[in-house]
Amino acid sequence: MRSLTVASALLLVTAACGGGGDEPAKTADGKDVLTIAVWAYDQTPEFKALFDAFEAENPTIDIQPVDLLAGDDYAEKVTTMLAGGDKTDVLTMKNVTDYARYGTRGQLADLTDVVDGLPRESYRGLDAFDLDGTYYALPYRQDFWVLYYNKKLVGDADLSNLTWDEYAALAKSLTKGEGAEKVYGAYHHVWRSVVQAIAASQNGGDQLGGDYSWMADQYATTLDLEKAGAIMPWSTANSQKVSYDSQFSTGKAAMLPMGAWYSARLIADKAAGKHDTDWGVAPMPQPAKGAGVKTFGSPTAFAVNKNARNAEAARAFVEFASGEKGATAVAKIGIYPSFTNDAVLAAYAGVAGMPNDETAKKAFAPDEIMLEMPVSETSSDVDAILKEEHELIMAGEKPVPDGITEMGDRVKNEVG
């Protein structure tokens, strides 16, 4: 068995609460079972790459993914599992906001001793997991946002140094057709980060600070594109649960702001014959020219469940995944790892199908990468408020100035 479904994950919770012993489970041929919580296993190729590499070096261990399926609900499902005393060995930390919540609740094993022995200069994103000097997770992936584009639809347009005004004008010019045949100039996903984290990274905004006036211009750009019909309406994308891949890889959108992790899926799916899109990567558009490329991102990590049944193997896997061998495994499929050296970067650049033109090289080497959400004991609460107000603005239920004011008032009054 390579993957457990969410239903199976809930059964694990029940079994854990029933107290069926803490010894690691065994497979029929005597291997120790190591369970790892993931999301959308079949659509996230990095997991298989890491698991296969680890099992090759540890033939007495059998990794069984606990696939929680729906990516957007992953954090909620992990929260429920942990609250129920679940004993899944390794938990994937999809973002630092959720990590901070689990870490401060004492639900993760302390990995500070491992961090103390790491070559910190080789890691990106490691500091994001510092909770008052204690580390409960190790990053294996360092994402940052870039601009994907369909070469056929964009044509000879130069995307190497776009401002947001130029991007908006281009998106409008590339929008063609009507109804089911319509091709949008761009697709903006429903996440709040597509507006708020972009604005924070490029305008110096503090998402925990309570003053959100710096978001106004990015909201204006996004809503103007929607009004012009150059991007799918947020309400449509949200209500129909549209995936960004379904828009970009099928040629329904010419451009897509998205995390660098998407490259691996595009490469894998194209090799499997699931799409034939000729795609490229460009730097994120900027407010103005001349200030360098500023973008945002977030490391993804693995943590050991404090109630893990197979804690020893879990720690070994987390160390492997975050180190050079794990980095090489994910770099070879087009995932930008947290750990880098010359050999790992060469493996990443050499992936078949990975764009390597000058525009792509600029995109993959941004001047500044701001953390998608600052790590704090208040991050989760603030994140929920910003998400709620973002949805009200994008659904047309609040004007931008009112939504921004409400964000500040709520953060100050409800969080402090």
C-alpha positions, -999 to +999 in steps of 0.1 A: +000+000+000+015+033-011-012+057+001-038+059+028-069+081+021-084+107+045-109+080+057-080+058+067-064+087+084-095+092+106-093+055+114-057+060+126-070+087+149-096+063+163-070+035+167-046+059+185-073+070+209-081+033+216-046+028+229-035-001+207+001+001+218+030+023+207+052-001+189+057+007+151+034-013+129+049-040+106+043-049+070+036-085+060+073-089+051+085-075+084+093-039+075+087-011+100+058+012+088+065+049+088+033+070+083+036+105+068+007+130+065+006+146+030-019+163+007-029+153-028-002+126-031-008+118-067-006+154-078+024+163-056+054+145-072+079+156-045+065+132-020+071+101-041+106+114-050+115+118-013+098+086-001+114+064-028+149+079-021+146+073+016+133+038+012+162+030-011+186+039+017+165+023+044+152-010+030+138-021+064+113+008+064+081+011+044+066+046+041+028+047+040+015+082+031-016+094+049-032+113+020-055+140+032-065+147-004-079+183-004-050+207-002-070+237+009-084+218+039-051+201+049-044+222+080-079+217+093-076+180+090-042+179+106-055+200+135-084+175+140-061+145+139-037+160+164-065+170+187-077+134+187-044+120+197-034+107+163-001+089+160+009+095+124+047+096+126+056+126+103+035+156+095+041+178+065+040+215+075+024+231+045+030+266+058+046+284+088+013+298+101+000+263+109+034+252+121+035+280+147+001+268+160+011+232+163+045+240+178+032+264+205+005+238+214+032+212+222+020+188+195+054+184+177+087+168+188+116+191+196+143+189+168+166+217+180+194+193+186+193+184+149+193+220+138+223+227+160+244+204+138+232+217+104+253+239+081+229+268+084+245+288+056+233+261+031+196+264+041+169+288+030+138+291+052+153+274+083+149+305+105+112+305+098+109+275+122+125+292+151+100+294+179+118+313+207+149+293+201+132+259+196+128+241+163+100+216+157+104+211+120+130+211+092+123+226+058+129+205+026+114+230+001+118+268-003+091+282-025+088+317-040+064+331-064+070+337-101+050+344-132+041+314-154+032+321-190+020+302-220+045+309-248+020+304-276-006+328-261+019+354-250+038+355-282+068+378-284+059+399-254+088+407-231+080+395-196+114+399-181+108+433-163+071+439-161+055+465-138+020+457-126+006+483-149+023+467-179+012+433-167-025+445-165-023+460-200-008+428-214-035+406-197-062+427-212-047+425-246-043+387-244-080+381-234-099+365-263-133+349-270-165+344-250-182+318-229-166+283-228-142+293-255-128+323-236-091+326-230-082+349-201-051+371-201-043+357-167-057+336-138-055+348-102-062+321-077-086+328-048-060+327-020-055+360-001-018+358-007-023+365-044-031+401-033-020+406+002+014+388+003+024+402-030+016+437-017+035+430+016+066+418-002+068+446-026+056+475-005+072+466+029+039+459+045+036+443+079+008+417+079+007+415+117+008+453+123-028+464+120-022+490+093-031+476+058-033+507+037-004+493+016-027+467+002-049+492-017-030+494-049-028+456-054-065+453-048-071+481-073-051+462-099-068+429-093-103+443-093-096+463-124-085+432-142-117+414-131-139+443-142-122+443-176-128+405-179-091+398-182-092+374-152-119+350-141-142+366-115-131+356-080-166+346-070-167+321-100-133+306-092-143+303-055-178+289-059-167+264-086-135+255-067-115+261-099-079+249-098-051+270-112-037+240-131-070+235-149-068+271-162-031+273-171-022+238-184-052+237-207-045+271-223-075+289-207-052+315-192-021+331-207-004+340-175-004+328-139+012+342-108+020+311-087+047+294-065+078+278-080+065+244-068+041+243-098+071+237-122+074+201-110+038+193-117+039+209-152+070+189-160+057+156-147+022+160-163+037+170-197+060+140-196+030+118-189+010+133-218-015+151-197-009+185-214+012+199-242+015+235-231+048+252-240+053+272-209+079+296-194+087+314-162+092+351-156+098+373-126+068+385-106+057+419-119+068+449-097+052+482-087+080+501-106+111+494-125+146+496-110+140+483-075+150+447-082+127+416-081+108+413-049+085+384-042+073+362-014+074+326-005+073+300+022+093+270+032+076+236+035+088+213+062+084+180+079+078+176+116+077+146+139+045+141+157+050+142+195+029+110+197+046+092+168+046+054+169+079+052+150+097+083+163+132+070+155+124+064+118+105+097+117+135+117+129+157+099+104+133+107+076+130+144+085+168+148+086+171+130+053+145+150+035+159+183+047+195+175+039+215+172+007+202+138-003+166+149+000+174+182-017+189+163-046+158+141-049+134+170-052+157+192-073+158+164-099+120+168-104+119+206-105+113+215-069+135+242-054+149+228-021+156+244+011+192+230+012+213+241-017+249+238-029+264+238-063+256+201-070+219+205-059+215+237-080+230+220-110+205+192-106+176+217-104+188+236-135+193+204-154+158+190-151+144+181-185+116+205-194+127+232-169+129+267-185+165+279-185+164+311-207+176+344-193+141+354-182+136+322-163+171+325-147+161+360-134+128+346-121+146+318-102+170+343-086+149+370-071+166+398-052+143+396-021+120+368-008+097+379+020+081+352+042+045+347+031+033+352+066+055+362+096+059+336+123+043+346+156+019+332+182-007+356+166+000+346+130-029+321+128-055+345+143-044+374+120-043+351+090-079+341+096-090+378+098-072+388+067-086+358+048-122+367+059-119+403+049-102+394+016-131+372+006-156+399+014-137+424-007-133+400-037-169+389-035-180+425-038-196+427-004-172+454+009-155+482-009-117+480-007-113+510+018-139+495+041-123+461+040-089+474+047-102+495+076-120+465+090-089+443+088-070+468+109-098+473+135-103+436+139-066+427+142-062+455+169-093+446+188-095+408+184-058+399+184-040+429+200 
